[in-house]
Amino acid sequence: MAVTIAPSFTIRAVFWTAWKALLTLKGGVHQYEADDSVYTIWFYDGAEAYVCTIWQGQVPDGVVAGGYTQVQNDADKADFTANYQATANLSIAAEGTFRDPKMIRRFGNLAALSTAEVLVSSRAYVEQSGQAQRSVVSTSAQDSSGGTGAKKVRIIYLNSAYELKTEDVTLNGTTAVNTVATDIRFIEKFQVVQGAAAAGAIKIMTTTGGGGTEFCGIGVGTYDAFLCHHYVPAGRSGYVYGWSGTISDETKFKLMGRATYGSNVVDEHWGLVDLLGISAGGYMEFNEKLVGVSYGEKVYIRITVVPNQSTATTVRSNLLLWEK
């Protein structure tokens, strides 16, 4: 089907690499159409339309003569089909509203017992330095297919290439169950998808057979690991819309990001909020909307906290993102 963009728009035609950079810079909602020979890909920025053409087969001689090679086209096509095609053609009108499917919310819940800086999550989360096959085990025999607790859990994860993947694991109580996947590295979400709340602590272990150490877990009596973080898959980018938190005692919040400078990967502070001046058992909250906090692919975004005391502190937080 041919694509017609109204003549009232200024049309800016660029090749894929430049088009992606403009998409990230301007925060567009990308669209595409395909026919037998080409992908036509575009997004709008006010009265301007940014258009890219990728050939499904052979690149015309005239285009090659202009410097765009068949090899480059095929690499661009692979990138588009793997990382952009599935999220294309979403509603432009819904952008930024509650109907927008690109909105992401992460909710964290933490019962802190020390002044250490930690991710807001149900149990301690330890980021892994490499991908591997893992195992899942519970501290209760009731977390099994025939038990009264959780029966099946879902691991949403990214591998070292920041490809987003999912695996469901049927629990077997205190007997560890190995994952089928051998490339689990970053845990995006970990939750119960069948059965009741966890009867015991359900743990993802660093190695098979229940060996190694726990690096992510679901707490007793809950359904979720409550990980208040987000790993940005390859080919994605977005904006932080806002973050919020509530506490039962004095706590300092940090909105953390991670940027890459050449071969250097560096953590960054994207927001800081101190909730001070209350005593244990009190209640205090903040809710901050953000403008201009953009991020690219393969970024790690999270909310961490530093309690002011070693006594029990309840911390809950929300992270709101828009991602394409």
N, C-alpha and C positions, 0 to 999 in steps of 0.2 A: 504494500500500500504506500503510495507516495505521500510525503510529508509536505504540507503547505504552511508556512509561517507568514502571518499577515504582514503586508507591506508597511504597516505603521511601525514595525519593529526595525531597529538597527540590527543587522545580522553580522555577527563576528564569527568567522570560520577559522578554526585552528585545529592542529593535530592533537592527538590524544594526550600526550604528556602536558602540553600547555593547557589543554581543556581541563584536565584534572586539577591542576593548580588553581585555575580560575574558579572551579566549582567549590574547592575548599575555601578560597579567599572570600567568595561572595555568598556562600551558604545556600546554593541553589538546590532545587528539587529536580533531579535529572529524569528525563523522559527518553524513550527511544522507539523507533520503528524499524522493522527489518523487511527486506525483500530478498529476491534470489541472489542479489549481488552485493548489497551493502547493509551495514547498520548505520542509521542516522540517529545521532545522540545529541540532545540539547538540554539547556535549562534557560530560564528567564531571569533577568535582573532588571526589574522595572521595564523600560521600553526597549531593552536590548535582549537579543537572543544569541546565546553562545552555542555554536553548532560544530559538531565533529563527525567526520565520516570515517568509518572503518570498513574495508572491503572484506567480504566473506571469502572470496576466492582470490583471483589474480588482480593485482593493483594495475590500473591503466598505465600504459607506457608514458603518457604525458605527465602523470603524477610522479612516477619513478624518476623521470628526467628532471623534475623539480627538486629531487633530493629525498623523497620519502620512499624508503626501500620496502621490498616485499618482506624481508626479515623483520623490519620494525613494525610493519602492519600486522604481521602474524603474532608478534609479541603483544602488541596493543590489543588485538582481538582476544587473546587468551586472558589478559588482565580484565578486560571488560566483561567477558562471559563468566569468569570465575568470581569476580569481586563486586560488580556493579549491576549486572543484568537483573539479578533476583530482586533488587531493591528499587528498580526503576518503575516509572509510571504510577507512583503514588499520588494521591490528591494534593494539588498545590493549595487549594482553598483551605485544607485542614491543617496546614503547617502551623506548628506552635500552639494548637488548641488541644483540648482533651481527646479529640478524635484522631489526632495525628499518630499514626503507627510508628513514627520515628522517635517518639518520646520514650525515654527509658527512666525508670525509677528503681533505685536500690534502697532498701530499708535495713538498717543495722540495729542490733540489740545486744548490749554488753552489760554483764555484771562484773565490774572491775573491783579488784581487791588489792591493788598496788598503785604506785605512782609511775609505773612504766608506761611509755608511749606505745599504744597498741591500736590496731585496726578495730573499728566498731564492728564486732561480730560475736556470735554466740560462743564459740570456742576459738582458741588461738589459731590463726592462719599464718603459715610459714611459706613464703614464696619459694618455689623450687628453681634450682639453677639449670636444670635440664629436663627433658621429657623422658618418660619411662612407663612401663606397665606398673599398675598399682594394685592395691587390694582394699576391700571394704569389710569392716568387722564391727560388731556391736559388743557392748559390755553386758547385754542381756540376751538370754536365749529366746525371749519373746519377740525379738525383732527378727522374724523369719517368715517364710511363706505360710507356715502353719501356726504362727504365734498370734498374740493379741496386740502386738505393737506394730511397728512399721514393717511392711512386707517387701517393698521395692523402693529404691531411691534412684534419683536421676543426677548424673554428673554432667554439667555443662562446662566445657573446658576449652582451652586453646593449647595448641602445640607450640613448639619453638618457632614455627613460621607464622604464628598468630592466626592460624586457621581455626574458626569456631566449630566445635563438634559436640556431640551429645552421646552419652551411653547410659542405659538403664541397667541397674544391678539388682537382682533378686537376692535378698539377704538370707543368711543362714546362721543367725544368732551369733554366738561367740566363735564360730568357725569362719575364718576369713574367706572371702570370695574374690578371686582374681578378676581384674577387668579384662575385657577382650582387647581393648585399645592398648597399644604399647607406646603411645605418644602423648600421654597426659602430662601437662606441665602447669599451666595456670588455671586455677579453678574460678570460673565466673559465677556459677551458682551450684548449690548442693542442697537437694530437698527431697522430702518424702513424696512419692507419687502414687503409692498404694498402701492401704492399711491405715492404722491409727498413728497417733503421735509416738515418737521414739520411746520405747520402754527403757532403753539404756542410752549411753552415748555412742553414736554411730560415727565411726572414724574412717577417714581415707588414710591409708598407710603408705609410706614412701616406697615400699617394695612389695613383692608378691608374698602370699602365704601369711599375711599379717605381720610381716617382718618390718624392720626399720622403725620409724617413728610416725606418729600422727602429724599431718600437716594441715588438715581441715576437718571439721566435724560438726555434727548436729547434736545439740544438747538434749538431755533427758527431758521428756515431756513436751518437746517441740517438733515442728515439721520442717524446719529450715535452718540452714547455717547462718542466716542473717548477715551475709557478707555485704558491708556497705562499701563496695568497690566496683570498678568496671575496667576490664581489659578491652581495648579497642582493637577489633580484628583488622587484618591487612585489608587495605583498600577502603577503609571507613574513615570518617572525620566528623566533627560535630562541635557543639557548644555546651558549656555548662550553664544551665538555666538558673540553678539555685541550689542551696543546701540549707539544712536546718538541723536543730538538735534540742533535746530536752535532757535534764539531769536531776538527780536527787541530792547532789552535793557538788562542791566547787570543782570545775573541770575546765580545761583549755582544749579547744577544738582546732584542728588543722585540716584544711582542704589541700590535699597533696596531688601533684601531677608529676609526670616524668617526661623529660624531653631528651632528644638525641641530637648531639652536636658532632657530626662526623662519626667517629667510632666511639665517642664518649656518651654514656647514658647517665643523666643527672636528674636527681629528684628536685622538685621545685615546690615552693609554697604558693598556692593560688588563693588562699584565704586563711585568715586567723581570727578566731573569736574566743574571748575569755569570759566565762560565766562565773563570776566570783561574788562573794558577799552573802552567801546563804549557808545554813547549817545542815547537817545530816537530816534526812527526812523531808527537806524542803522541795521546792520545785522552781525551775527556771528554764527558759527556752529562748531560742533565737530563730529567725527565719530571714535569710538573706537572698535577695534576687540579684543575679549577676548579669552584666552586659559586657560583651567583647571578650569573654573567656573562651577562646577557640582551642581546638586540639586536632591533631592529625592521627594517622594510623599508628598502631603498635604503641599506644600510650597507656600507662597504668594510672587510673584516677581513683582516689580513695579518701575516706574521712578517718582520721586518727584522733585519738584523745590522750590527754595527759591529766589524770585526776590529781588534785592537790593533796590528797590524803590516802592512806593505805587501808582505810576502812571501806566497807561495802559502798559502792557507788553505782547506781543504775544510770546507764547512758543509752539513749536512743537517737538515731539520726536518719535523715533522708538525703539522698543525692538525686538530683533531677537533671537529666541530660537530653539533648536532641542530637540525633546521629543519623547520618546518611551513608 
